[in-house]
Amino acid sequence: MNLERKTGLFCLAMTVILFSAFIYKGAIRNHILEWDDQVYVRDNPHIKALSIDNIKSILTKPYFKNYTPIHLLSYLFDHIFWGDNYSGYHLTNLLIHILNLLLDTGYGPGIIRFLRTISYRPGRTLKKHLSWLKRRSPSMLLMDFHILYWGISIC
């Protein structure tokens, strides 16, 4: 990759980071929502401490009628870093969003760009993803899709 292309990708990446951070900085101040964030985050005993039992439970058992181990592990690490400060959880959602946009910058077929456009356009949909902690799951799924695509592209 030549220097001109690297510089262009760097400028695009910085634009994505700054634009996303500016538009959605207000989401970081949000509190926990009363839909099901309290069940997945506030009242979830499996994310309150890093222990073998909690990790085993997260990886092997459904929680609240859903089996989402990566999603719940992300809350466990949020709790380790942020405790009960929910602004930190919202910051993690924003960082996952920015990572997805960066993973999509300049790579992938049109379907990835289409999925990103309908999932991450500025507006109501993204505000729900960043404000409602439970909605981290689709963001993480898209990130997994990006990583899988990159892995296949390298091989």
Backbone bond lengths (Angstrom), bond angles and torsions (degrees), N, CA, C in turn:
res aa  C-N    CA-C-N  psi(-1)  N-CA   C-N-CA  omega(-1)  CA-C   N-CA-C  phi
1 M - - - 1.452 - - 1.531 107.79 -
2 N 1.314 116.55 128.67 1.458 119.65 -177.30 1.533 111.17 -79.28
3 L 1.319 114.62 166.19 1.463 121.44 -176.31 1.522 112.17 -61.60
4 E 1.318 117.21 -37.97 1.469 121.08 -179.55 1.535 110.76 -63.28
5 R 1.321 116.89 -43.37 1.480 120.58 178.67 1.529 110.90 -66.75
6 K 1.344 116.62 -41.96 1.467 120.29 178.17 1.526 110.78 -60.85
7 T 1.321 116.62 -42.66 1.466 120.96 179.53 1.522 110.42 -64.29
8 G 1.327 116.90 -41.78 1.462 120.78 178.45 1.519 111.93 -63.43
9 L 1.340 117.35 -43.04 1.473 120.61 178.55 1.530 110.98 -66.41
10 F 1.336 116.53 -38.11 1.461 119.73 177.61 1.527 110.68 -63.08
11 C 1.326 116.89 -45.08 1.474 120.53 179.12 1.525 110.87 -63.46
12 L 1.330 116.71 -40.86 1.462 120.23 177.32 1.520 110.74 -63.52
13 A 1.324 117.20 -43.80 1.468 121.11 179.45 1.526 110.72 -62.07
14 M 1.317 117.95 -44.52 1.469 120.91 179.36 1.525 110.83 -64.18
15 T 1.328 117.00 -37.90 1.463 120.67 177.74 1.526 110.13 -62.72
16 V 1.329 116.36 -44.63 1.473 120.93 179.15 1.524 110.36 -61.17
17 I 1.322 117.13 -45.75 1.468 121.21 -179.02 1.525 110.69 -63.08
18 L 1.303 117.55 -50.66 1.471 120.98 -176.95 1.527 111.79 -66.42
19 F 1.336 117.44 -42.43 1.458 121.49 179.53 1.526 110.53 -62.26
20 S 1.334 117.08 -47.47 1.472 121.01 -179.99 1.519 111.07 -63.74
21 A 1.320 116.41 -45.49 1.467 119.75 -179.34 1.528 110.91 -62.25
22 F 1.321 117.37 -40.79 1.469 120.91 -179.40 1.532 111.55 -66.56
23 I 1.326 116.45 -47.72 1.462 119.90 -175.92 1.532 112.36 -67.11
24 Y 1.331 116.58 -39.61 1.466 119.35 -171.10 1.519 114.18 -108.71
25 K 1.338 117.51 15.69 1.469 119.08 179.38 1.527 111.57 -61.60
26 G 1.320 118.02 -28.04 1.466 121.18 179.30 1.520 113.15 -66.29
27 A 1.339 117.08 -26.41 1.467 119.96 179.81 1.525 111.60 -64.54
28 I 1.314 116.89 -26.32 1.466 120.47 -178.17 1.525 110.98 -64.99
29 R 1.312 117.60 -29.23 1.471 121.32 -179.19 1.524 113.50 -80.53
30 N 1.320 117.20 -5.65 1.466 120.05 -177.84 1.526 111.65 -65.57
31 H 1.307 113.81 153.12 1.456 120.47 175.51 1.518 108.14 -93.95
32 I 1.281 115.69 -176.87 1.458 121.29 175.67 1.528 108.10 -71.19
33 L 1.326 117.12 138.03 1.462 120.62 -179.28 1.518 110.64 -88.38
34 E 1.293 116.09 152.63 1.465 121.36 -176.00 1.523 113.13 -90.85
35 W 1.321 117.78 27.56 1.466 119.40 176.19 1.514 108.03 -88.72
36 D 1.324 117.53 -77.54 1.455 119.49 173.05 1.524 112.14 -140.48
37 D 1.335 117.17 12.20 1.461 119.88 174.77 1.526 111.07 -61.41
38 Q 1.320 116.40 -36.31 1.461 118.36 -179.37 1.529 110.87 -64.04
39 V 1.324 117.80 -33.93 1.469 121.25 -179.77 1.531 109.94 -73.91
40 Y 1.329 117.32 -45.89 1.463 121.03 -176.08 1.523 113.27 -77.44
41 V 1.328 117.13 -29.58 1.460 119.50 -173.45 1.529 111.84 -116.38
42 R 1.311 117.37 -64.25 1.463 120.22 -172.22 1.525 113.13 -63.48
43 D 1.338 117.90 -43.94 1.469 121.05 -174.15 1.527 113.81 -103.59
44 N 1.307 118.32 9.86 1.466 121.19 -177.08 1.527 109.99 -82.98
45 P 1.333 118.15 110.91 1.468 119.87 -177.24 1.526 113.26 -70.12
46 H 1.336 117.73 -19.88 1.456 120.77 -175.36 1.526 113.43 -78.29
47 I 1.319 117.68 -14.16 1.470 119.69 -179.27 1.529 112.62 -105.49
48 K 1.316 117.52 2.07 1.464 120.42 -174.30 1.520 114.02 -80.20
49 A 1.346 117.18 -17.85 1.458 119.80 -179.68 1.528 109.11 -153.02
50 L 1.318 115.44 144.56 1.452 121.26 176.59 1.522 107.97 -82.39
51 S 1.322 115.65 106.75 1.460 120.77 179.52 1.525 109.15 -146.20
52 I 1.314 115.78 159.83 1.463 120.98 178.09 1.527 110.09 -60.13
53 D 1.333 116.70 -43.06 1.469 120.36 -179.46 1.532 111.47 -61.41
54 N 1.321 116.84 -43.78 1.469 119.77 179.95 1.528 111.52 -66.12
55 I 1.315 117.02 -43.19 1.466 119.84 179.23 1.525 110.22 -64.99
56 K 1.323 117.15 -41.90 1.465 121.14 178.12 1.528 110.36 -61.27
57 S 1.311 116.42 -43.72 1.462 121.06 179.31 1.533 111.36 -63.58
58 I 1.328 116.29 -43.69 1.467 120.73 -179.98 1.531 110.52 -63.08
59 L 1.329 116.93 -40.56 1.463 121.20 -175.14 1.529 113.86 -80.43
60 T 1.323 117.71 -19.77 1.473 118.63 -172.31 1.520 115.45 -118.28
61 K 1.324 118.62 -14.03 1.467 119.90 -174.77 1.532 111.60 -126.23
62 P 1.322 116.13 143.04 1.472 118.55 171.93 1.528 109.71 -65.77
63 Y 1.306 115.90 149.41 1.462 120.93 174.58 1.516 107.66 -125.32
64 F 1.310 117.37 128.57 1.461 123.64 179.91 1.529 110.70 52.76
65 K 1.327 115.00 47.85 1.467 124.63 176.73 1.529 114.14 67.29
66 N 1.328 118.20 14.99 1.461 121.56 179.46 1.522 109.75 -133.64
67 Y 1.326 115.48 142.84 1.456 120.43 172.87 1.522 107.22 -107.27
68 T 1.325 116.51 99.36 1.464 122.55 -178.60 1.534 109.42 -135.53
69 P 1.322 117.62 72.15 1.470 119.42 -172.91 1.524 114.61 -64.19
70 I 1.331 118.47 -41.43 1.470 119.36 -178.81 1.523 110.28 -66.92
71 H 1.299 115.29 -39.76 1.464 122.53 177.03 1.542 109.91 -58.37
72 L 1.332 116.67 -49.38 1.466 120.22 -178.85 1.524 111.98 -70.70
73 L 1.339 117.80 -34.41 1.468 119.58 175.30 1.529 110.70 -62.35
74 S 1.324 116.38 -35.87 1.471 118.61 178.43 1.536 110.21 -64.11
75 Y 1.333 117.13 -36.53 1.473 119.70 176.32 1.527 111.20 -68.13
76 L 1.331 116.57 -36.42 1.465 120.38 177.12 1.521 109.82 -59.27
77 F 1.333 116.48 -47.33 1.470 119.56 179.23 1.525 111.59 -68.41
78 D 1.326 117.64 -35.06 1.466 120.09 173.16 1.518 110.46 -58.58
79 H 1.338 115.98 -44.82 1.465 119.32 -178.74 1.530 111.13 -64.55
80 I 1.345 116.58 -36.25 1.468 119.69 177.15 1.530 110.05 -62.68
81 F 1.334 116.63 -44.09 1.466 120.42 -177.47 1.526 113.73 -79.70
82 W 1.331 117.17 -40.72 1.464 120.90 -168.93 1.515 114.36 -111.02
83 G 1.331 118.66 -14.45 1.463 119.79 -175.78 1.517 109.92 63.13
84 D 1.326 116.80 -130.77 1.467 121.33 179.43 1.530 112.46 -97.84
85 N 1.317 117.50 17.30 1.457 121.97 175.21 1.531 107.92 -84.84
86 Y 1.330 117.22 98.67 1.455 121.85 -172.90 1.518 113.47 -71.28
87 S 1.316 117.67 -15.16 1.467 119.62 173.67 1.525 110.29 -60.75
88 G 1.311 116.97 -35.31 1.460 121.30 177.73 1.522 112.19 -64.41
89 Y 1.323 116.42 -38.51 1.467 120.90 177.76 1.530 109.63 -64.59
90 H 1.325 116.26 -41.91 1.463 120.21 178.24 1.536 110.75 -67.10
91 L 1.324 117.02 -35.98 1.460 120.56 175.49 1.532 109.75 -62.18
92 T 1.325 117.55 -41.21 1.466 121.02 176.81 1.520 110.52 -60.36
93 N 1.333 117.73 -43.02 1.470 120.55 177.03 1.527 110.89 -58.90
94 L 1.334 116.75 -43.08 1.454 120.94 179.27 1.529 110.64 -64.34
95 L 1.320 117.42 -41.41 1.465 120.57 179.28 1.528 111.50 -65.99
96 I 1.333 117.56 -38.03 1.466 120.83 175.80 1.527 109.72 -63.42
97 H 1.313 116.47 -41.78 1.466 121.23 177.30 1.526 110.69 -59.85
98 I 1.323 116.95 -48.38 1.463 120.94 -179.22 1.528 110.01 -63.71
99 L 1.327 117.84 -40.82 1.463 120.89 177.74 1.529 110.88 -60.50
100 N 1.335 117.18 -42.55 1.465 119.97 177.20 1.526 111.44 -60.55
101 L 1.314 116.59 -42.99 1.461 119.30 178.89 1.524 111.32 -64.46
102 L 1.335 116.65 -39.82 1.461 119.58 179.11 1.528 111.27 -67.29
103 L 1.326 116.68 -39.28 1.464 120.00 177.86 1.528 111.09 -62.48
104 D 1.322 116.08 -29.04 1.462 120.77 -178.41 1.528 112.97 -88.22
105 T 1.306 117.92 -11.39 1.464 121.39 -174.83 1.518 110.58 -66.43
106 G 1.317 115.10 107.92 1.445 119.99 174.07 1.516 116.20 79.53
107 Y 1.315 119.02 2.93 1.453 121.04 -177.09 1.515 110.61 -126.34
108 G 1.308 115.59 155.42 1.449 120.77 169.94 1.508 114.27 93.45
109 P 1.334 113.74 157.49 1.462 119.25 177.78 1.523 110.96 -74.75
110 G 1.317 115.22 174.82 1.458 121.16 -177.19 1.511 114.02 -58.21
111 I 1.341 118.79 -29.39 1.470 120.25 -178.24 1.525 110.88 -63.31
112 I 1.337 117.68 -37.43 1.468 119.68 178.44 1.521 109.61 -65.31
113 R 1.312 116.98 -43.79 1.470 119.92 178.95 1.522 111.03 -64.35
114 F 1.331 116.52 -37.31 1.463 120.08 177.27 1.527 110.24 -63.55
115 L 1.338 117.53 -46.74 1.468 120.55 178.80 1.523 111.10 -60.96
116 R 1.317 116.48 -41.75 1.455 119.72 178.70 1.518 111.33 -63.71
117 T 1.307 115.92 -41.39 1.463 119.96 -178.36 1.517 111.30 -62.87
118 I 1.333 117.42 -45.97 1.464 118.63 -178.14 1.519 112.09 -76.15
119 S 1.334 117.94 -22.92 1.465 120.49 -177.32 1.515 113.19 -93.72
120 Y 1.330 118.39 -27.69 1.451 120.13 -168.55 1.515 114.51 -127.60
121 R 1.310 117.48 15.98 1.460 117.99 178.36 1.529 109.67 -67.21
122 P 1.332 117.02 148.73 1.462 118.20 175.78 1.524 109.97 -60.01
123 G 1.288 116.89 133.46 1.454 120.97 179.77 1.512 112.08 144.09
124 R 1.309 114.97 -161.79 1.463 121.31 -173.46 1.513 113.94 -59.47
125 T 1.331 117.39 -42.87 1.452 119.93 -175.63 1.510 110.94 -59.06
126 L 1.324 117.67 -49.16 1.452 120.39 -178.31 1.516 111.32 -68.35
127 K 1.308 117.44 -36.82 1.460 118.95 177.98 1.519 110.44 -58.31
128 K 1.342 116.25 -37.99 1.457 119.20 178.00 1.529 109.86 -66.58
129 H 1.340 117.81 -40.22 1.459 121.00 179.44 1.519 111.28 -62.88
130 L 1.311 117.40 -37.54 1.456 120.27 -176.62 1.520 112.38 -86.10
131 S 1.311 118.34 -27.57 1.456 121.02 -175.87 1.529 113.02 -90.02
132 W 1.290 116.22 -33.21 1.464 120.98 -176.89 1.515 107.20 -97.34
133 L 1.314 117.62 108.18 1.458 121.82 -172.82 1.525 112.25 -57.74
134 K 1.313 117.66 -36.93 1.460 121.53 -179.55 1.527 111.22 -61.03
135 R 1.329 118.14 -26.50 1.458 122.04 -177.50 1.527 112.76 -75.67
136 R 1.321 117.88 7.51 1.458 120.88 175.65 1.523 110.58 -65.48
137 S 1.303 117.83 -26.25 1.452 122.36 -175.21 1.539 113.27 -55.82
138 P 1.344 120.76 -49.96 1.474 119.05 177.89 1.523 112.76 -62.90
139 S 1.321 117.82 -34.09 1.459 120.64 178.37 1.516 110.45 -64.06
140 M 1.327 116.19 -42.02 1.458 119.93 179.96 1.526 110.67 -69.72
141 L 1.322 118.19 -34.83 1.450 121.34 177.19 1.527 110.29 -63.81
142 L 1.325 117.41 -42.69 1.454 120.81 177.88 1.525 110.20 -64.22
143 M 1.337 117.80 -38.56 1.455 121.10 177.55 1.534 109.48 -63.32
144 D 1.325 117.95 -42.73 1.462 121.20 176.68 1.516 110.66 -59.85
145 F 1.329 117.10 -41.06 1.457 121.79 178.89 1.527 110.63 -61.55
146 H 1.331 116.51 -43.36 1.465 120.64 178.23 1.524 111.10 -61.65
147 I 1.316 116.77 -46.72 1.462 120.88 -178.85 1.517 110.61 -63.44
148 L 1.329 118.03 -42.25 1.453 122.18 176.43 1.525 110.73 -60.54
149 Y 1.331 117.08 -45.05 1.464 120.74 179.49 1.530 110.36 -61.48
150 W 1.332 116.87 -43.95 1.462 120.60 178.95 1.526 110.22 -62.00
151 G 1.344 116.95 -42.23 1.456 121.06 179.52 1.522 111.58 -61.33
152 I 1.319 117.07 -43.25 1.469 121.27 178.57 1.518 110.06 -67.00
153 S 1.338 117.82 -38.89 1.463 121.77 -179.69 1.532 111.54 -63.69
154 I 1.311 116.91 -37.15 1.468 121.28 -178.63 1.525 110.11 -69.41
155 C 1.337 116.34 -39.35 1.475 120.47 -179.15 1.485 108.24 -73.52
